[in-house]
Amino acid sequence: MGEVALTVPAKPEYLHVVRAVVSGIAGRHGLTFEGIQDLCLAANEAAGYLLALPGEASRLVLRMRNDHGLELLVTTDAPATTWPPQLNDS
């Protein structure tokens, strides 16, 4: 497969596109229905988390590759923040 990359605007209304691409690729790699759903949920939660961070992201990028197992990476072009995020003790 090599690597598949998808870039969408960094807006929540585009998360369905990310899930659809993840589902299609995972299905072609023989994952079970539950495995596909789990991977879609992981991609959705990662993307949702990134979109909720402060900053001005304009792009959300999904990369998937199958070097030694199916890998998924979700990033934005927002400025880097401190990791791990600080918890508020409110």
PyMOL CGO cylinders between C-alpha atoms (Angstrom):
from pymol import cmd
from pymol.cgo import CYLINDER

trace = [
    CYLINDER, 0.00, 0.00, 0.00, 2.80, 2.45, 0.75, 0.3, 1, 1, 1, 1, 1, 1,
    CYLINDER, 2.80, 2.45, 0.75, 1.32, 5.56, 2.34, 0.3, 1, 1, 1, 1, 1, 1,
    CYLINDER, 1.32, 5.56, 2.34, -2.06, 7.16, 1.83, 0.3, 1, 1, 1, 1, 1, 1,
    CYLINDER, -2.06, 7.16, 1.83, -2.43, 10.83, 2.79, 0.3, 1, 1, 1, 1, 1, 1,
    CYLINDER, -2.43, 10.83, 2.79, -5.61, 12.84, 3.03, 0.3, 1, 1, 1, 1, 1, 1,
    CYLINDER, -5.61, 12.84, 3.03, -5.80, 16.58, 3.72, 0.3, 1, 1, 1, 1, 1, 1,
    CYLINDER, -5.80, 16.58, 3.72, -9.10, 18.23, 4.62, 0.3, 1, 1, 1, 1, 1, 1,
    CYLINDER, -9.10, 18.23, 4.62, -10.00, 21.61, 6.11, 0.3, 1, 1, 1, 1, 1, 1,
    CYLINDER, -10.00, 21.61, 6.11, -9.58, 21.64, 9.90, 0.3, 1, 1, 1, 1, 1, 1,
    CYLINDER, -9.58, 21.64, 9.90, -13.31, 21.77, 10.60, 0.3, 1, 1, 1, 1, 1, 1,
    CYLINDER, -13.31, 21.77, 10.60, -15.48, 19.21, 12.42, 0.3, 1, 1, 1, 1, 1, 1,
    CYLINDER, -15.48, 19.21, 12.42, -17.82, 18.88, 9.43, 0.3, 1, 1, 1, 1, 1, 1,
    CYLINDER, -17.82, 18.88, 9.43, -15.02, 17.11, 7.52, 0.3, 1, 1, 1, 1, 1, 1,
    CYLINDER, -15.02, 17.11, 7.52, -14.51, 14.32, 10.06, 0.3, 1, 1, 1, 1, 1, 1,
    CYLINDER, -14.51, 14.32, 10.06, -16.92, 12.08, 8.15, 0.3, 1, 1, 1, 1, 1, 1,
    CYLINDER, -16.92, 12.08, 8.15, -14.48, 12.17, 5.22, 0.3, 1, 1, 1, 1, 1, 1,
    CYLINDER, -14.48, 12.17, 5.22, -11.64, 11.05, 7.51, 0.3, 1, 1, 1, 1, 1, 1,
    CYLINDER, -11.64, 11.05, 7.51, -13.77, 8.18, 8.86, 0.3, 1, 1, 1, 1, 1, 1,
    CYLINDER, -13.77, 8.18, 8.86, -14.79, 7.11, 5.35, 0.3, 1, 1, 1, 1, 1, 1,
    CYLINDER, -14.79, 7.11, 5.35, -11.18, 6.96, 4.15, 0.3, 1, 1, 1, 1, 1, 1,
    CYLINDER, -11.18, 6.96, 4.15, -10.04, 5.07, 7.26, 0.3, 1, 1, 1, 1, 1, 1,
    CYLINDER, -10.04, 5.07, 7.26, -12.92, 2.62, 6.86, 0.3, 1, 1, 1, 1, 1, 1,
    CYLINDER, -12.92, 2.62, 6.86, -12.16, 1.98, 3.19, 0.3, 1, 1, 1, 1, 1, 1,
    CYLINDER, -12.16, 1.98, 3.19, -8.45, 1.42, 3.74, 0.3, 1, 1, 1, 1, 1, 1,
    CYLINDER, -8.45, 1.42, 3.74, -8.97, -0.74, 6.83, 0.3, 1, 1, 1, 1, 1, 1,
    CYLINDER, -8.97, -0.74, 6.83, -11.51, -2.86, 4.94, 0.3, 1, 1, 1, 1, 1, 1,
    CYLINDER, -11.51, -2.86, 4.94, -9.00, -3.52, 2.18, 0.3, 1, 1, 1, 1, 1, 1,
    CYLINDER, -9.00, -3.52, 2.18, -6.52, -4.78, 4.76, 0.3, 1, 1, 1, 1, 1, 1,
    CYLINDER, -6.52, -4.78, 4.76, -8.78, -7.51, 6.07, 0.3, 1, 1, 1, 1, 1, 1,
    CYLINDER, -8.78, -7.51, 6.07, -9.76, -5.99, 9.40, 0.3, 1, 1, 1, 1, 1, 1,
    CYLINDER, -9.76, -5.99, 9.40, -12.92, -7.30, 11.01, 0.3, 1, 1, 1, 1, 1, 1,
    CYLINDER, -12.92, -7.30, 11.01, -15.98, -5.06, 11.24, 0.3, 1, 1, 1, 1, 1, 1,
    CYLINDER, -15.98, -5.06, 11.24, -15.15, -4.38, 14.88, 0.3, 1, 1, 1, 1, 1, 1,
    CYLINDER, -15.15, -4.38, 14.88, -11.53, -3.61, 13.98, 0.3, 1, 1, 1, 1, 1, 1,
    CYLINDER, -11.53, -3.61, 13.98, -12.64, -1.15, 11.31, 0.3, 1, 1, 1, 1, 1, 1,
    CYLINDER, -12.64, -1.15, 11.31, -15.01, 0.53, 13.75, 0.3, 1, 1, 1, 1, 1, 1,
    CYLINDER, -15.01, 0.53, 13.75, -12.28, 0.76, 16.40, 0.3, 1, 1, 1, 1, 1, 1,
    CYLINDER, -12.28, 0.76, 16.40, -9.84, 2.32, 13.93, 0.3, 1, 1, 1, 1, 1, 1,
    CYLINDER, -9.84, 2.32, 13.93, -12.47, 4.81, 12.74, 0.3, 1, 1, 1, 1, 1, 1,
    CYLINDER, -12.47, 4.81, 12.74, -13.22, 5.73, 16.35, 0.3, 1, 1, 1, 1, 1, 1,
    CYLINDER, -13.22, 5.73, 16.35, -9.52, 6.23, 17.09, 0.3, 1, 1, 1, 1, 1, 1,
    CYLINDER, -9.52, 6.23, 17.09, -9.10, 8.48, 14.02, 0.3, 1, 1, 1, 1, 1, 1,
    CYLINDER, -9.10, 8.48, 14.02, -12.24, 10.43, 14.90, 0.3, 1, 1, 1, 1, 1, 1,
    CYLINDER, -12.24, 10.43, 14.90, -11.17, 10.96, 18.52, 0.3, 1, 1, 1, 1, 1, 1,
    CYLINDER, -11.17, 10.96, 18.52, -7.62, 11.96, 17.55, 0.3, 1, 1, 1, 1, 1, 1,
    CYLINDER, -7.62, 11.96, 17.55, -8.90, 14.44, 14.98, 0.3, 1, 1, 1, 1, 1, 1,
    CYLINDER, -8.90, 14.44, 14.98, -11.55, 15.78, 17.36, 0.3, 1, 1, 1, 1, 1, 1,
    CYLINDER, -11.55, 15.78, 17.36, -8.94, 16.30, 20.05, 0.3, 1, 1, 1, 1, 1, 1,
    CYLINDER, -8.94, 16.30, 20.05, -6.64, 18.17, 17.66, 0.3, 1, 1, 1, 1, 1, 1,
    CYLINDER, -6.64, 18.17, 17.66, -9.47, 20.38, 16.44, 0.3, 1, 1, 1, 1, 1, 1,
    CYLINDER, -9.47, 20.38, 16.44, -10.37, 21.29, 20.03, 0.3, 1, 1, 1, 1, 1, 1,
    CYLINDER, -10.37, 21.29, 20.03, -6.85, 22.51, 20.86, 0.3, 1, 1, 1, 1, 1, 1,
    CYLINDER, -6.85, 22.51, 20.86, -6.29, 26.25, 20.90, 0.3, 1, 1, 1, 1, 1, 1,
    CYLINDER, -6.29, 26.25, 20.90, -4.61, 27.51, 17.78, 0.3, 1, 1, 1, 1, 1, 1,
    CYLINDER, -4.61, 27.51, 17.78, -5.43, 28.29, 14.23, 0.3, 1, 1, 1, 1, 1, 1,
    CYLINDER, -5.43, 28.29, 14.23, -5.30, 25.05, 12.30, 0.3, 1, 1, 1, 1, 1, 1,
    CYLINDER, -5.30, 25.05, 12.30, -6.34, 25.32, 8.67, 0.3, 1, 1, 1, 1, 1, 1,
    CYLINDER, -6.34, 25.32, 8.67, -5.60, 21.72, 7.61, 0.3, 1, 1, 1, 1, 1, 1,
    CYLINDER, -5.60, 21.72, 7.61, -6.18, 18.32, 9.14, 0.3, 1, 1, 1, 1, 1, 1,
    CYLINDER, -6.18, 18.32, 9.14, -3.94, 15.60, 7.70, 0.3, 1, 1, 1, 1, 1, 1,
    CYLINDER, -3.94, 15.60, 7.70, -4.52, 11.85, 7.92, 0.3, 1, 1, 1, 1, 1, 1,
    CYLINDER, -4.52, 11.85, 7.92, -1.70, 9.49, 6.97, 0.3, 1, 1, 1, 1, 1, 1,
    CYLINDER, -1.70, 9.49, 6.97, -2.05, 5.73, 6.86, 0.3, 1, 1, 1, 1, 1, 1,
    CYLINDER, -2.05, 5.73, 6.86, 0.63, 3.20, 5.98, 0.3, 1, 1, 1, 1, 1, 1,
    CYLINDER, 0.63, 3.20, 5.98, 1.17, -0.52, 6.25, 0.3, 1, 1, 1, 1, 1, 1,
    CYLINDER, 1.17, -0.52, 6.25, 4.85, -1.10, 6.93, 0.3, 1, 1, 1, 1, 1, 1,
    CYLINDER, 4.85, -1.10, 6.93, 4.61, -3.58, 9.82, 0.3, 1, 1, 1, 1, 1, 1,
    CYLINDER, 4.61, -3.58, 9.82, 0.91, -3.35, 10.57, 0.3, 1, 1, 1, 1, 1, 1,
    CYLINDER, 0.91, -3.35, 10.57, -1.59, -0.64, 9.73, 0.3, 1, 1, 1, 1, 1, 1,
    CYLINDER, -1.59, -0.64, 9.73, -0.47, 2.72, 11.17, 0.3, 1, 1, 1, 1, 1, 1,
    CYLINDER, -0.47, 2.72, 11.17, -2.61, 5.83, 11.47, 0.3, 1, 1, 1, 1, 1, 1,
    CYLINDER, -2.61, 5.83, 11.47, -1.35, 9.37, 12.07, 0.3, 1, 1, 1, 1, 1, 1,
    CYLINDER, -1.35, 9.37, 12.07, -3.54, 12.45, 12.39, 0.3, 1, 1, 1, 1, 1, 1,
    CYLINDER, -3.54, 12.45, 12.39, -1.97, 15.93, 12.47, 0.3, 1, 1, 1, 1, 1, 1,
    CYLINDER, -1.97, 15.93, 12.47, -2.84, 19.59, 11.94, 0.3, 1, 1, 1, 1, 1, 1,
    CYLINDER, -2.84, 19.59, 11.94, -0.83, 22.57, 10.78, 0.3, 1, 1, 1, 1, 1, 1,
    CYLINDER, -0.83, 22.57, 10.78, -1.54, 24.48, 14.02, 0.3, 1, 1, 1, 1, 1, 1,
    CYLINDER, -1.54, 24.48, 14.02, 1.44, 25.80, 15.97, 0.3, 1, 1, 1, 1, 1, 1,
    CYLINDER, 1.44, 25.80, 15.97, 2.93, 23.23, 18.36, 0.3, 1, 1, 1, 1, 1, 1,
    CYLINDER, 2.93, 23.23, 18.36, 1.75, 23.21, 21.95, 0.3, 1, 1, 1, 1, 1, 1,
    CYLINDER, 1.75, 23.21, 21.95, 3.31, 21.81, 25.08, 0.3, 1, 1, 1, 1, 1, 1,
    CYLINDER, 3.31, 21.81, 25.08, 2.91, 18.07, 25.45, 0.3, 1, 1, 1, 1, 1, 1,
    CYLINDER, 2.91, 18.07, 25.45, 1.39, 16.64, 27.48, 0.3, 1, 1, 1, 1, 1, 1,
    CYLINDER, 1.39, 16.64, 27.48, -1.32, 19.25, 27.91, 0.3, 1, 1, 1, 1, 1, 1,
    CYLINDER, -1.32, 19.25, 27.91, -1.57, 20.75, 31.38, 0.3, 1, 1, 1, 1, 1, 1,
    CYLINDER, -1.57, 20.75, 31.38, -4.66, 19.78, 33.36, 0.3, 1, 1, 1, 1, 1, 1,
    CYLINDER, -4.66, 19.78, 33.36, -6.68, 22.54, 34.98, 0.3, 1, 1, 1, 1, 1, 1,
    CYLINDER, -6.68, 22.54, 34.98, -7.27, 21.95, 38.69, 0.3, 1, 1, 1, 1, 1, 1,
    CYLINDER, -7.27, 21.95, 38.69, -10.53, 23.88, 38.77, 0.3, 1, 1, 1, 1, 1, 1,
]
cmd.load_cgo(trace, "trace")
